[in-house]
Amino acid sequence: MKKNGTEKRRRRKLRGMSTGMLLMLIAALLAINVSATMLEKRWGLRLDFSFNGITTQSRATREALAEMTHPVHVYALFTKGQEDAPLMELLDRYAAASPLFTWEQSDPGLNPALLTRFSTGTESVSADSLIVYCAETDRWRILNPADFISLSMDPETGTYSYAGYTYERAITNALVYVNRETVPRVNILQGHGELDGDTLRAFDRLMTDNHYEVVYRDLSDAGYTPDPSELIVFFSPMRDITEAELAKLIAFTEAGGSLLFTCDYPDPVEEMPNYLTLLRSYGFIPLEGIVVADGADANSYYNNIPIDLIPEMRRTDVTAALVDSGADTVLLPGARAFETPGETDRNLTVTPVLVSGETAYRKSVHAEMSTLEKEAGDPEGAFSLALQAQRITGEGYVSRAFILGSSGMMTEEQIYAMTDARELIIRMAEYLTGQSRAALNIEARDAMRQALSVRSNGTGSLIVTALPVGVLLLAAIVLWRRKNL
């Protein structure tokens, strides 16, 4: 009996020790897990083994974080349990890389005041978005889900598909934007039948993505005096400016202010003498009608539509880098031409930037017009479709201007996706504002895993080759042994 009692006590002791060791192991694992999570949040030590490296920071991001001068706080507007996991992990890595970067998750349903605070007349905050905010500059950028993906378009079918994830590009560009001491401003004029904010949404986004502030202005506002350090844009006005507005613009340009114009073929510029005076001061003389490509010149138009022009991009100080790199394809739907500049006075330089094919022609647009085919009397030749100008003012300042014969190149997202229009627009803005490039060229991460094939490099090729070879070797060994039995 004594022996049995001793055995029972020994077993109870062993069970107690086992339970204690198991509890200690569980506690140790929990401690390791908590410590690892804390270390990951503090130092970003976790390795990214995802196929597209979606949470790995590029060199451009690391440099941008190192150059931060003001604290930036990010509000991630996600409901608990519905977070975007890769985005949350990437924000942790930003916070680990710089003490000036902090973030928090905020449920939009529980914090409506936050949505109201950062919503504006042209942009509202919604769920699943980020608010990137710098209190010291009082500047913010709202990033919604559409900012985190890039699209590619099949030119044959005109359909879009997801091409990649742009989490890092969107966040880093927003970070740089809100941290800058000053931001160049683009003033889009309204009040004369110009294109409005809804039509200009793509242009507006392109400018803000490249660290420009976009505002809409009315020249008739007595409290508005154009600042020569800012850019003024006329998007195809349909009514003339007044004498008082013209006087404001002349004072603006005399002090070195710059202008960007679009002038579509239906615009009644002939009925706007004050506006024409402003255009002619830069050597811009609009020609009547729409430019039509010669059907035989297939490289000068798109998709069998002769008024969708693919012009030649001339090499100027605006376009030199684009032409040299081959990024010189743009599309001008329904374009107006301008008189090709001849000799000007010594204070004005006007240069063609985009030019139609040699055999293109101009069709007069009127109610009785029945065909786009060339007819007797239609002017023919290479037409200037975009011009840049530089004028030395009487006060010794340099005023610049750019005019484009098709607003569609500036406003249509499809053209942005198909051509190099984005790059040209940014180069135009840099030329007119005197700003150096601030946008960061961060590659999008692949949205789809690459299919494994024999031509795949690295591990994929090794696996594809090794599996069948291994099966054959095993089969050969088995067959050899059976043969010798």
Secondary structure, DSSP 4 states (H G I P E B T S, - for coil): -HHHHHHHHHHHHHHHHHHHHHHHHHHHHHHHHHHHHHHHHHH------STT-TTPPPHHHHHHHHT--S-EEEEEE--TT---HHHHHHHHHHHHH-TTEEEEE--TTT-HHHHHHH--SS----TTEEEEEETTTTEEEEE-GGGGEEEEE-TTT--EEEEEE-HHHHHHHHHHHHH-S---EEEEEESSS---TTTTHHHHHHHHHTT-EEEEEETT-TT----TTSEEEEE--SSPPPHHHHHHHHHHHHTT-EEEEE--TT--GGG-HHHHHHHHTTT--BPSSEEE--TT-GGGEETTEEEEE--EE---TTTHHHHHHT-----EESPPPBPPP----TTEEEEEEEE--TT-EEE---TT----S--TT--BS--EEEEEEEEE-TTS-EEEEEEES-THHHH-HHHHHHSSHHHHHHHHHHHHHTPPP-----PPEESSPPPP-TT--THHHHHHHHHHHHHHHHHHHHHHHHHT-
